[in-house]
Amino acid sequence: MEAFEGAVQRNAVNFSGSGQTFLSSFRSDLKETLLPDDPFRHLKGQPAGAVTVGLLRYFVPILEWAPSYSFAKFKYDLLAGVTIASLAIPQGISYARLANLPPVIGLYSSFVPPLVYALFGSSTSLAVGTVAGASLFLASIIGTVASATEDPQLYSNLFFTAAFCTGVIEAALGILRLGILVDFLSRSTITGFMAGTACIVILQQLKGFLGLLHSTHRTDVVSTSHSLFTQTNQWRWQSVVLGVFFFGFLLLTKHIRNKIPRLFWLPVIAPLIVVVVGCVFAYLVHAEDHGIHIVGPLKKGLNPISISDLNFQSKYLSTVMNASLMAAFLALSEGIAVGRSLGILKNEQTDGNKEMIAFGLMNILGSFFSCYLTTGPFSRSAVNYHAGCKTQMSNVIMAICMMLVLLFLAPVFEYTPLVALSAIITIAMIGLIDYEEAYRLFKVDKYDFCICMSAFFGVVFFSMTIGLLVSVMLSILRALLYVARPTSCKLGNIAGTELYRDVMLYPNSKLLSETLIIELGSPIYFAAAGYLKERILRWVEEEENIANKDEHLKHVILDMGGVTAIDNTGIGMLFDVHRNLQKKEIKISLVNPRPGVVEKLILSRYIEIIGGEERVFLSIKEAIALSHFS
């Protein structure tokens, strides 16, 4: 008996409670949720002036990197900025056409937003611009309340309004540190959504290849196909031939880049070459006389102010807000994912919440200057990275190049054949269909594959909104299933070691006589309490059925190292399990409960009821050793 008491004194856990009040505990949990990286930790104990400067440098990153900026870095940023500008011109015109907006608005959107991002953005590799997915998405929703052909002014104004509302949502999420919400758009969802969007965009670009001017504003495959094949009398073979030539050239440059990696810049300038060659060709042969449509007049000059054009009328506001909310999550998901991915390659840390604020500000200010939604597209950012950019100055260089184009060269691009833009968009969209990722999902995780396919088929056969919502709902359902059916397993001893592992994964592990060890590997909430109770009692029943008469079950050890939180229903479940085991004269021991969990168990008197602190241990080994004395 003396040996037992000595062991208890050495090994049993001594509790005095955490000493935290509810308010301090809540404040700690809130800080861990909203500020997990604790970005202001270096400001503790600093004088007020240093704190102010530190906060300004945090929220305005240019104040951090500009003082140490050098000419050596500028040389790299200059090359990267000019390179991405050569891509931004054809992309800006193309994606504006995809959104059924005047092409010049696509050029406007590559001037003001990059300047704003250079001030407030934290990623050195991100290049700002419009994206195909968001362009088509906004067009599909705004097109339901305004016509791009019948009332182009209203249609454009609603796009500016959507950019403003999207910016407000993005900035609010960043300021409130709610970047966690973006995580509900899983990688599987984005993969399926992007692939579905790419297929629809490619199908819609057949309109340009076939020389058609009008098509349905709906984005499902049935409506788009019906629109194309009911206008066969307007198809133009001249447009098809030119489109195939441009498409083949762009495809060839990508093939050359894959064969000779050092020529990465070739497919980057290829779209600009297509636009220039197309302009010259259309001008020389009077393309419109042969059924090859061109962009048309482009106004020369910088972005006109559009603050007074923002439209918040009640009959349009609900549609704009719906579009803005979805677009905000899409833009943030793509932009932050791209920034983080490229940041990893440079060993840089990208703050998602800071990026949200930067995206929000650039869209808010952009909406004041005739810009529609912008984010950090992968294609442009990847080019920026490979071109050797060192800082956000590459966005400034790109903006300056776009300013020169708007001031002096915009009218030159009015002869751009629409079929050239269709070829550029089609090539860009092919890169968004990630067959390898879908196949990997099918092999690795069938549920993730279903999430991916639900987004894909939802977009293709219904609408972009439906595809996105169905996929997100399936992702949330999966998360709820994990909460309602948490991980738990029966542990056995690995022969010759002090390790205890899941007997299902290690069938040769040894079960102990008279003792059942169960690992609870996740928080215990109300949704999971009933399941865990049934699971524990079922294991107890199984052990009793296989035990010898002389070795009936006497101890149940619950390894609670993975239980990070517990609610009142979870505590009630533990009481129910104790009462059931008490009737069978089976004792419960707890191993390694977390501080927040054990504090609740003490306050609810659960620890006292199961036998006090002597029934709580630091390790399974100690629990087994001491259980034999009791």
Order of alpha helices (4+ residues) and beta strands (2+ residues): alpha-alpha-alpha-alpha-alpha-alpha-alpha-alpha-alpha-alpha-alpha-alpha-alpha-alpha-alpha-alpha-alpha-alpha-alpha-alpha-alpha-beta-beta-beta-alpha-beta-alpha-beta-alpha-alpha-beta-alpha
